[in-house]
């Protein structure tokens, strides 16, 4: 893992994007199954 430097900002945004991407992959199936099984208001 880079500790600052020229790639400090890039790696930080890459980690943030990776976390958001993983959360998106995990939450989309759960959200869709919840929407299909419960009434949507």
C-alpha positions in Angstrom: 0.0 0.0 0.0 1.4 3.4 -0.9 2.0 5.8 1.9 1.3 9.2 0.4 3.4 10.4 -2.5 2.2 11.0 -6.1 -0.2 8.0 -5.9 -1.6 8.9 -2.5 -4.8 10.5 -3.7 -5.3 7.9 -6.5 -5.0 5.0 -4.2 -7.3 6.6 -1.6 -10.0 7.1 -4.2 -9.4 3.5 -5.5 -10.0 2.1 -2.1 -13.1 4.2 -1.6 -14.4 3.1 -5.0 -13.6 -0.6 -4.2 -15.5 -0.4 -0.9 -18.5 1.3 -2.6 -18.4 -1.3 -5.4 -18.4 -4.2 -2.9 -21.2 -2.7 -0.9 -23.2 -2.2 -4.1 -22.7 -5.8 -5.1 -23.8 -7.0 -1.7 -26.8 -4.7 -1.2 -28.4 -4.9 -4.6 -29.6 -8.5 -4.4 -30.7 -7.9 -0.8 -32.6 -4.8 -1.8 -34.2 -6.3 -4.8 -35.4 -9.4 -2.9 -36.8 -7.1 -0.1 -38.6 -5.0 -2.7 -40.1 -8.0 -4.4 -41.3 -9.7 -1.2 -42.6 -6.5 0.6 -45.1 -4.0 -0.8 -43.5 -0.8 -2.2 -45.1 2.4 -1.0 
